[in-house]
Amino acid sequence: MTEQPTSYERPQGVDDPTDTRGALLRTPATGAAALPPPAAGQARTENKDGKNDKGGLDGLDGLDGKGKDPADSSPESGSGSGLGAAPGSSPGTGPGTGIGSGSGTGLGAGSGTGIGAGPDSDPEHSQPSAVAEPDTHRPRPAPEGIPVQPGSEARPERSAGGLDRRGGGQGTTPGRPTPMRRDGDRLRFVGAATRRIARGLDLDEIVMGLCRATVPTFSDAILVYLRDPLPVGDERPVADRVMLRLRRTDRIPEERDTETGFAALALPPPDPAELTELSAAIGELCEVRPGGALAEVLRGVRPVFADNPAAHTALPELLGEDSQLVIPDGQRAILAPLRGRRRVIGAAVFLRRPERIPFENDDLLVAAQLATHSALGIDKAVLYDREAYIADELQRTMLPETLPRCTGVRLASRYLPAAETARVGGDWYDAIPLPGSRVALVVGDVMGHSMTSAAIMGQLRTTAQTLAGLDLPPQEVLHHLDEQAQRLGTDRMATCLYAVYDPVSHRITIANAGHPPPILLHLGGRAEVLRVPPGAPIGVGGVDFEAVELDAPAGATLLLYTDGLVESRLRDVATGIEQLREKLAATAQLTGPDHPPPLEALCDEVLDMLGPGDRDDDIALLAARFDGIAPSDVAYWFLEPEDAAPGRARRLARRALSRWGLEDMTDSVELLVSEVVTNAVRYATRPVTLRLLRTDVLRCEVGDDVPQLPRLRQARATDEGGRGLYLVNRLARRWGATRLSTGKVVWFELNRS
């Protein structure tokens, strides 16, 4: 812990319970100087401002939140556990154990079991002896914001021998662990512990914060059980029975043990870098039986000591039959239920060693405070995990899971969210196969990185896919996206870049809507920022978009990205684009002028340019390596829509296959080409196109001016036609039909033998 709590008391000879080293509270060495005792009747004095000064012990609230346990009487009746004295008694006297007289348990001197025990008290509760000093105590004002606790008028006195009566007149061995005796110690510890628990964001961090905050300052070991599965918010649990699973155990490592440890716990020697696990002697999973002792303790919510009758029966049910090996005797174990907003979600068990002093009644309040903060934090962490899961699923479904394998181009992509706490955004990328072995490359960015931005991004991406299927020019696609954004709302703004690559002509057509320009990395290592008209963002309305057609040589790499890659609080867009261009050129030099860098490695190198302060927005990155299709691997013809067209198509296909050395595919290709061309010339009014492409597969494309797409159907035995597409479906590797603005294209692919 890094917190430094403020104490309003004079320094005491004990370590700070919130020490960053996690040390136990220890008493000072015998003979250390002690605070001078107050004069008789000086427990409550007037300061120079005329205000009452409260005593040096700040009491914790009772179990009922009003400064006392509801089971006890009021301190004025002579039997309560408050901090005040009973009527007619002097401070620090009487048979009771409070600061005043009475028979209850409190913080004063007496013969009971309070912090200030009498002569018969346990030596573990004692303070070191000190020489009596003259009563030179000066009153000090009560600190602001700390209300005067009831009964704080009394202060414990020193004995005749100069020993603090709270310690029973006995000293302790230096370095021995002692309890948190003062209320100020407990307050500081609870404050630091709750801050450490509150720092956790997910479930594991919160549970670990609870363990690290309590071990070894408050307890020597802790066991944390949580429901399995954990309920989420207001959802009703799916399972009929309640199961508790051991989530984490923590204890003082063996190398820090000063004594023998738990008397009956026999565990193997621990790894030097790890703690000894208590799970070796306890059960990992238990069922909370309705009406059982464990269910009753959890229903009661309040922490209880292990010697409580209900807890004595509940602990074996929780920890298993061998729990007696772990639970020490007496009040050295606390069972604290963990209750969230709606229901009990688990339990925590705090343990102290047999040689250490047992827990006190005020320690129940500490355990209750820690359990409450931990349970509420766990409840919120489960809700956060559910929201993060929904966000991840939304983002994953909005972006393409895999990129398509297109002819003549290789693709790679990356997506990075803005931060772990904002995992969704409006950035997207896409690669859409088009007729004629072309491919559409899209990258866009919706304003913001919220769930709303992700939802709008999904709608725009779906619209872009639909428009691409119509084979519209890039500028027309952006125009329709602009109209769609206006229909979604007046403030739905986005940038988008839409490019179409043709591997046959080695050309690329690009239209831009307010997006950062793409960068083309040539084969020789030269990186070029393409000059594309910027255009207006999508959603502005009433603007025209312009498309440009550029060369896309084989071996070149086109990089499309969003502004999160080049813009941040530390640099503007122009500077970021120039740095990206230099990064691409430097990366290309590593592989030489004749070999382009691998796509996946290139994407990783690009993302490495991001510094610690450059992640202000989410990032989408799409890289396309242009391989193209050589002219020698393309055969293209026009066929007149006449009866002789199918026969001519068979002859042309046979010659092309012979030139490519694919004679063994002649029969299959001739049959399928004849069927597809026959269907095209039956309804076409303009020349039919036939194109063969030789890549890793053999692709055949037949285009006509009829917009109606063919439909595969099962021909009956008496039908004379309707079997052409059935043959294509059975013999081809893949086939399909795409509607164009001027008609349609029917294509099929065959594996090369």
SULMODA-V452019 format. One line per field, one symbol per residue. ss: DSSP state (2 for helix, 1 for strand, 0 for the rest). A space follows every 50 residues. Layout:
ss = ???
This chain:
ss = 00000000000000000000000001000000000000000000110000 01100000000000000000000022200000000000000000001000 00001000000000000000002220000000000000000000000000 00000001000001222000000000100000222222222222222200 00222222222222100010111111100000000000000111111111 10022200000000000000000000022200001111000022222222 00011000222222222220222220000000111111100001111111 10000000002222222222222222222222222222222222222200 00000100111111110010010000111111112221111111110000 22222222222222222220000222222222222222000001111111 11000011111110000011100000111000000001000000001111 10000011111022200100102222222222222222220000000022 22222220000000000011111111000022211111100000222222 22222222220022222222222222222222200001111111001111 11110000000000000000000222222220011111110011111111 100
